[in-house]
Amino acid sequence: IWTGERLPHGQEHAVPKASELSDADIFEVERELAQGKHGTVFLAHLPEIDDPVALKILHQELSHSLKERQRFRREIRAHAALEHPNIVRVLKYGRRKGRYFLATELLEGSLHDVVESISPLPTAVVTFILEDILKGVQYAHLRGVIHREIKPSNLLFAEDGSVKIGDFGFAKSSLDPNESTPGAVLGSTAYMSPEQAQGEHLGPRSDLFA
């Protein structure tokens, strides 16, 4: 779920203590993992699941914005509709104590981390990684979801070595055909397709470009 990228110093959002977020019936927050523009990700535990999970909670100040609440719900709808071995699994989502949350399986190692420590990667490893990414992307596209931010930090490794696509915060789904503002540019500049950088209509090819 987590990209591994933090906000620049001075742009951080106020993060409540784990004890303020925990709810024994829903989840128990252990510690913060990282913070992004829209939410903070915590290591947490769900009562019905043995393994720890990644819990993304929408920033409290953003939860007062109808636009941000709708954006977060779109992210959840797009992600939760996808069940595939190469896509991070959604476990639970909802609203508790006035906070919107999304819980997924916890995967802490990303392709970004690997490339930072081993470069260049062996050809066989690159081929294996690409195959997994393309399987996940194809599955999402067949179900009307365009990720719009395929990049190394959103490609996570499972314990068995397989690669899973995470962070659907910018995803566009056919379930929400009118979700984007015309001309809006969303995503990470370094991985944008030309049409994405120009705010044009996006199709599956944009993810393949990334």
C-alpha positions as CSV (number, residue, x, y, z in Angstrom):
1,I,0.0,0.0,0.0
2,W,2.8,2.4,0.8
3,T,5.1,4.1,-1.7
4,G,8.0,4.5,0.6
5,E,8.1,8.3,-0.1
6,R,7.7,10.9,2.6
7,L,6.6,14.5,2.3
8,P,9.3,17.2,2.1
9,H,10.2,18.6,5.5
10,G,7.8,21.2,6.7
11,Q,4.9,19.7,4.7
12,E,4.0,17.0,7.1
13,H,0.5,16.6,8.5
14,A,-0.3,16.4,12.1
15,V,-0.4,12.7,13.0
16,P,-2.3,11.5,16.1
17,K,-0.9,9.0,18.5
18,A,-1.5,5.3,17.9
19,S,-3.6,5.1,21.0
20,E,-5.9,7.8,19.7
21,L,-6.6,5.8,16.6
22,S,-6.9,2.2,17.9
23,D,-10.3,0.7,18.2
24,A,-10.3,-2.9,19.6
25,D,-13.3,-3.9,17.5
26,I,-11.8,-2.7,14.2
27,F,-8.1,-2.3,14.4
28,E,-5.2,-1.7,16.8
29,V,-2.5,0.7,15.6
30,E,1.1,-0.1,16.5
31,R,3.2,2.6,14.9
32,E,3.5,5.0,11.9
33,L,5.2,3.7,8.8
34,A,5.1,6.8,6.6
35,Q,3.2,9.8,5.6
36,G,2.0,11.0,2.2
37,K,0.0,13.9,0.8
38,H,-3.4,12.3,1.4
39,G,-2.9,10.0,4.3
40,T,-0.7,8.3,6.9
41,V,0.2,4.6,6.8
42,F,0.5,2.7,10.0
43,L,1.5,-0.8,10.9
44,A,-1.7,-2.2,12.5
45,H,-3.5,-5.3,13.5
46,L,-7.0,-6.5,12.7
47,P,-8.8,-8.8,15.2
48,E,-9.7,-11.3,12.5
49,I,-6.3,-11.5,10.9
50,D,-3.1,-12.9,12.4
51,D,-0.6,-11.0,10.3
52,P,0.0,-7.2,10.7
53,V,-1.5,-5.0,8.0
54,A,-0.8,-1.6,6.4
55,L,-3.5,0.8,7.5
56,K,-3.9,4.0,5.5
57,I,-5.9,6.7,7.3
58,L,-7.0,9.9,5.5
59,H,-5.5,13.0,7.1
60,Q,-8.0,14.4,9.6
61,E,-8.0,17.9,8.1
62,L,-8.8,16.4,4.6
63,S,-11.7,14.3,6.0
64,H,-13.6,17.6,6.3
65,S,-13.4,18.1,2.5
66,L,-16.1,16.5,0.4
67,K,-13.7,16.4,-2.5
68,E,-11.1,14.5,-0.5
69,R,-13.6,12.1,1.0
70,Q,-14.9,11.3,-2.5
71,R,-11.3,10.9,-3.8
72,F,-10.5,8.4,-1.0
73,R,-13.7,6.5,-1.6
74,R,-12.8,6.2,-5.3
75,E,-9.4,4.9,-4.4
76,I,-11.0,2.3,-2.2
77,R,-13.6,1.3,-4.8
78,A,-11.0,0.9,-7.5
79,H,-8.6,-1.1,-5.4
80,A,-11.1,-3.3,-3.6
81,A,-12.6,-4.4,-6.9
82,L,-9.3,-6.0,-7.9
83,E,-8.3,-9.5,-6.5
84,H,-5.2,-10.8,-8.2
85,P,-1.9,-12.4,-7.1
86,N,0.0,-9.3,-8.5
87,I,-2.1,-6.6,-6.8
88,V,-1.9,-5.7,-3.1
89,R,-4.9,-7.3,-1.4
90,V,-7.5,-5.1,0.3
91,L,-8.6,-6.5,3.7
92,K,-10.9,-3.9,5.2
93,Y,-12.1,-0.3,4.7
94,G,-14.6,2.1,6.2
95,R,-14.9,4.9,8.7
96,R,-14.2,4.8,12.4
97,K,-14.1,7.6,15.0
98,G,-14.6,10.1,12.2
99,R,-11.6,8.8,10.2
100,Y,-11.7,7.1,6.9
101,F,-9.3,4.1,6.6
102,L,-8.1,1.4,4.2
103,A,-6.3,-1.7,5.4
104,T,-4.3,-3.9,3.0
105,E,-1.8,-6.7,3.3
106,L,1.6,-5.4,4.6
107,L,4.4,-5.5,2.1
108,E,7.4,-3.3,3.1
109,G,10.0,-4.0,0.3
110,S,9.6,-2.1,-3.0
111,L,11.3,-2.2,-6.4
112,H,12.6,1.3,-5.5
113,D,14.5,-0.2,-2.5
114,V,15.9,-3.0,-4.6
115,V,17.1,-0.7,-7.4
116,E,18.7,1.6,-4.9
117,S,20.8,-1.3,-3.5
118,I,21.4,-3.4,-6.7
119,S,21.9,-1.7,-10.0
120,P,21.7,-2.7,-12.7
121,L,19.5,-5.7,-12.0
122,P,20.3,-9.0,-13.8
123,T,18.2,-9.4,-17.0
124,A,16.5,-12.5,-15.7
125,V,15.3,-10.6,-12.6
126,V,14.1,-7.7,-14.7
127,T,12.1,-10.1,-16.9
128,F,10.6,-11.8,-13.9
129,I,9.5,-8.5,-12.4
130,L,8.1,-7.2,-15.7
131,E,6.0,-10.3,-16.1
132,D,4.4,-9.9,-12.7
133,I,3.8,-6.2,-13.3
134,L,2.2,-6.8,-16.7
135,K,-0.1,-9.6,-15.2
136,G,-1.4,-7.2,-12.6
137,V,-1.8,-4.3,-15.0
138,Q,-3.6,-6.4,-17.5
139,Y,-6.0,-7.7,-14.9
140,A,-6.7,-4.1,-13.7
141,H,-7.2,-2.9,-17.3
142,L,-9.7,-5.7,-18.1
143,R,-11.7,-4.5,-15.1
144,G,-11.7,-0.9,-16.2
145,V,-9.0,0.4,-13.8
146,I,-6.1,2.5,-15.0
147,H,-3.5,2.9,-12.2
148,R,-1.9,6.2,-13.4
149,E,1.1,5.9,-11.1
150,I,3.0,2.8,-12.0
151,K,6.5,3.4,-10.5
152,P,9.2,1.5,-8.6
153,S,8.0,2.6,-5.1
154,N,4.5,1.4,-5.9
155,L,5.7,-2.1,-6.9
156,L,6.0,-4.2,-3.8
157,F,7.6,-7.6,-3.1
158,A,5.7,-10.4,-1.4
159,E,7.5,-13.0,0.8
160,D,7.5,-15.5,-2.1
161,G,9.3,-12.9,-4.3
162,S,6.4,-12.1,-6.5
163,V,5.7,-8.4,-7.3
164,K,2.4,-6.7,-6.4
165,I,1.0,-3.3,-7.5
166,G,0.0,-1.0,-4.7
167,D,-1.2,2.5,-4.0
168,F,-4.3,3.1,-6.1
169,G,-4.6,6.7,-4.9
170,F,-4.6,8.1,-8.5
171,A,-6.4,5.2,-10.1
172,K,-9.1,5.9,-12.7
173,S,-12.0,3.4,-12.7
174,S,-14.8,2.8,-15.2
175,L,-17.0,2.7,-12.0
176,D,-16.3,6.5,-11.7
177,P,-16.3,7.8,-15.2
178,N,-16.5,11.4,-14.2
179,E,-14.0,11.4,-11.4
180,S,-11.4,13.6,-13.1
181,T,-11.3,17.3,-13.7
182,P,-10.7,17.9,-17.4
183,G,-7.1,18.9,-18.0
184,A,-6.0,17.8,-14.5
185,V,-2.5,16.4,-14.3
186,L,-2.1,13.6,-11.7
187,G,0.8,11.3,-11.0
188,S,4.6,11.4,-10.7
189,T,6.2,13.4,-13.4
190,A,9.1,11.1,-14.0
191,Y,6.8,8.2,-14.9
192,M,4.0,10.0,-16.8
193,S,3.1,9.2,-20.4
194,P,3.0,12.3,-22.7
195,E,-0.8,12.3,-22.7
196,Q,-0.8,12.1,-18.9
197,A,1.6,15.0,-18.6
198,Q,-0.6,17.1,-20.8
199,G,-3.8,16.3,-18.9
200,E,-5.3,14.4,-21.8
201,H,-7.7,11.4,-21.8
202,L,-5.8,8.3,-20.6
203,G,-6.1,4.7,-21.7
204,P,-4.3,1.5,-20.7
205,R,-1.2,2.5,-22.8
206,S,-0.4,5.2,-20.2
207,D,0.3,2.5,-17.6
208,L,2.4,0.5,-20.1
209,F,4.5,3.6,-20.8
210,A,5.3,4.0,-17.2
